Amino acid sequence: MEENLTFNIDEITKNNFQFINISEIDTTRWKNKNEFKESIKSTFKVSSSDLREFIENTFGIRMDIDMSHNRNQLNSLTKKVTKTKKGKRTFLNLNEYIRLIELEEFNSFIVDNVEKDFKVKNRRKLRDELMYLQIARYKNTEHYKNDNMLELQSFAYYLSLFESLEQYLNFWYCEPLLKDTHIESPNEDLNNLLKVINGHYDNKEITKNKFQSIDDVINTSEMQKIYTFLRDIQTVDNKKADHYK
């Protein structure tokens, strides 16, 4: 397996058959994108020993027993994406392997230690794998965030063409302000929507395009209001994604 390992996420995804086990899917409720990813099975599986061998041979980072510091660092990073048991061999599935590659700490571990222990012969593979590692970090860059903002604005424009959508957004974004508290419902689907609305007011990280009053909600343009709603959905989904890391 080690000889076929790579940090090229596109290649791994393309070359490993993925399928959905229908019998394991709960069709009675909505799944967010991260929950849905967890239901996708794959033929991909890599052991911790194969991963260590790939890192050592590709990047010149020793992973033998004598280099316990490197092994311990990798083990602690692996624990961020999967459960490990002492004395048992650890395997990563496709989703776990991709999450490992996308970890900022994993990126730093590789880049900071490249050829620290010995020079590698395959220079092209070294350069290519470092490039793939940087590509995996793309979503953490300002460039990605700007692309994402423009994409949401495009979605917001098309959704604004639906009549009455703004009316519903006005109602729900005003409710927490009117009641001065979180709004909840016994209906699970509606409650998922309300988590997005409540999350807008709970989010301390955003200040731009955040509603401070009922007047703010009503006077914000329709397209900007829909953009804010889409952004709030992403925020909730990303928080749920942290559950899987």
C-alpha positions in Angstrom: 0.0 0.0 0.0 2.8 2.4 0.9 4.0 2.6 -2.8 0.6 3.8 -3.8 0.1 6.3 -1.1 0.0 10.1 -1.9 -1.2 13.4 -0.5 -3.0 14.0 -3.8 -6.6 13.9 -2.6 -8.1 14.0 -6.1 -6.1 10.9 -7.2 -6.9 8.9 -4.0 -10.6 9.7 -4.3 -10.7 8.8 -8.0 -8.8 5.6 -7.6 -10.7 4.2 -4.6 -14.2 2.9 -5.2 -16.8 4.7 -3.0 -20.3 3.5 -2.3 -23.2 4.2 0.0 -24.6 1.3 2.2 -28.3 2.1 1.9 -29.2 -0.2 4.9 -27.1 2.0 7.2 -28.6 5.3 6.2 -31.3 6.9 8.4 -33.7 8.3 5.8 -36.1 9.7 8.4 -34.0 12.8 9.0 -31.9 15.3 7.2 -28.1 14.7 7.1 -25.7 17.6 6.8 -22.8 17.2 4.4 -20.4 15.9 7.1 -22.8 13.3 8.4 -23.5 12.2 4.8 -19.7 11.9 4.2 -19.5 9.5 7.2 -22.1 7.2 5.5 -20.0 6.9 2.3 -17.8 3.8 2.4 -14.6 3.3 0.5 -12.2 0.6 -0.5 -9.4 2.9 0.8 -7.6 1.8 4.0 -4.1 2.7 5.1 -2.3 1.5 8.2 -0.3 3.7 10.6 2.8 1.6 9.6 2.3 2.3 5.9 1.8 6.0 6.6 5.0 6.1 8.6 6.9 4.3 5.8 5.5 6.7 3.2 6.5 9.8 5.2 10.0 8.5 5.9 10.7 7.5 2.3 9.1 10.6 0.7 10.2 13.4 3.1 13.3 12.1 4.8 11.7 12.1 8.2 12.8 9.0 10.2 10.0 7.0 11.7 11.8 4.0 13.2 11.4 3.1 16.9 14.6 5.0 17.7 12.9 8.2 16.5 10.1 8.2 19.1 9.6 11.9 19.0 8.5 11.8 15.3 6.4 8.7 15.9 4.7 10.3 18.9 4.0 13.5 17.0 2.4 11.5 14.1 0.4 9.4 16.6 -1.0 12.5 18.3 -2.1 13.9 15.0 -3.7 10.6 14.0 -5.7 10.6 17.2 -7.3 13.9 16.0 -9.0 12.1 13.1 -9.6 8.5 14.3 -9.8 6.4 17.5 -6.7 4.5 18.4 -6.3 1.6 20.8 -3.0 0.8 22.6 -1.4 -2.4 21.3 -3.7 -2.5 18.2 -2.8 -1.5 14.7 -4.5 1.7 13.5 -6.1 2.0 10.1 -7.4 5.2 8.5 -10.4 5.2 6.1 -10.6 7.7 3.2 -12.4 10.5 5.2 -10.0 10.1 8.1 -6.9 10.2 5.8 -8.2 13.3 4.0 -8.9 15.1 7.4 -5.4 14.2 8.5 -3.9 15.8 5.3 -6.0 18.9 5.8 -4.8 19.4 9.4 -2.7 22.5 9.8 -0.6 20.8 12.5 0.1 17.8 10.1 1.2 20.2 7.4 3.5 21.9 9.8 4.9 18.6 11.0 5.8 17.6 7.5 7.2 20.9 6.3 9.2 21.7 9.4 10.9 18.3 9.3 11.5 17.7 5.6 14.9 16.0 5.1 15.8 16.7 8.7 17.1 13.2 9.1 18.4 12.3 5.6 18.3 13.4 2.0 15.8 11.6 -0.2 16.7 10.4 -3.7 13.4 11.0 -5.5 13.4 14.8 -5.6 10.4 15.0 -8.0 8.2 12.9 -5.7 9.3 15.1 -2.7 8.3 18.3 -4.6 5.0 16.9 -5.9 3.9 15.6 -2.5 4.8 18.9 -0.8 2.7 20.6 -3.5 -0.3 18.3 -2.8 0.0 19.1 0.9 -0.2 22.8 0.2 -3.2 22.3 -2.1 -5.0 20.6 0.7 -4.6 23.7 2.8 -6.3 25.9 0.1 -9.6 26.1 2.1 -7.7 27.9 4.9 -6.4 30.7 2.7 -7.9 34.1 2.1 -8.1 33.3 -1.6 -10.4 30.4 -0.9 -12.5 32.5 1.5 -12.9 35.2 -1.2 -13.9 32.5 -3.7 -16.4 31.1 -1.3 -17.9 34.5 -0.6 -18.4 35.2 -4.3 -20.0 31.7 -4.7 -22.4 32.4 -1.9 -23.3 35.8 -3.4 -24.1 34.0 -6.7 -26.3 31.5 -4.9 -28.0 34.4 -3.1 -28.8 36.2 -6.3 -30.6 33.1 -7.8 -32.5 32.4 -4.5 -33.6 36.1 -4.4 -35.6 35.3 -7.5 -38.0 33.2 -5.4 -40.9 35.4 -4.1 -41.6 35.4 -0.4 -38.1 34.0 0.7 -37.2 37.4 2.1 -40.5 37.4 4.0 -39.6 34.2 5.8 -36.0 35.3 6.5 -37.4 38.6 8.0 -39.7 36.6 10.3 -37.1 34.1 11.6 -34.2 36.5 12.0 -36.5 38.9 13.9 -37.9 36.2 16.3 -34.8 36.0 18.6 -34.7 39.8 18.8 -38.4 40.0 19.7 -38.2 37.3 22.3 -34.6 38.1 23.5 -33.8 34.4 23.6 -33.1 31.3 21.5 -36.0 30.0 19.5 -36.8 26.3 19.4 -39.3 23.9 18.0 -40.4 20.3 18.7 -40.3 19.8 15.0 -36.8 18.5 14.2 -36.6 19.9 10.6 -37.7 23.3 11.8 -35.3 23.1 14.7 -32.4 22.6 12.3 -33.4 25.9 10.7 -33.7 27.6 14.0 -30.1 26.5 14.9 -28.9 28.4 11.9 -30.9 31.5 13.1 -29.7 31.2 16.7 -26.2 30.6 15.5 -26.2 33.9 13.7 -26.6 35.8 17.0 -24.3 33.4 19.0 -21.4 33.8 16.6 -18.8 36.1 18.2 -16.4 35.8 15.4 -18.4 37.7 12.8 -19.2 41.4 13.1 -19.8 42.3 9.4 -23.3 41.6 8.1 -24.5 40.7 11.6 -28.0 41.8 12.6 -28.1 44.0 15.7 -31.8 45.0 15.7 -35.1 44.4 14.0 -34.5 47.5 11.8 -31.2 45.9 10.7 -33.1 42.8 9.5 -35.8 44.7 7.7 -33.6 47.3 6.1 -30.9 44.9 4.8 -31.2 44.2 1.1 -32.8 41.0 0.1 -29.7 39.6 -1.6 -27.5 40.5 1.3 -30.0 38.9 3.7 -29.9 35.6 1.7 -26.1 35.7 1.6 -26.1 36.1 5.4 -28.4 33.1 5.7 -26.2 30.9 3.4 -23.1 32.0 5.4 -24.9 31.1 8.7 -25.7 27.6 7.3 -22.0 27.1 6.4 -21.0 28.2 9.9 -23.3 25.6 11.5 -22.1 22.9 9.1 -18.5 23.7 9.9 -19.1 23.5 13.6 -20.6 20.0 13.1 -17.6 19.1 11.1 -15.4 19.7 14.1 -17.2 16.8 15.8 -15.6 14.5 13.3 -12.0 15.8 13.7 
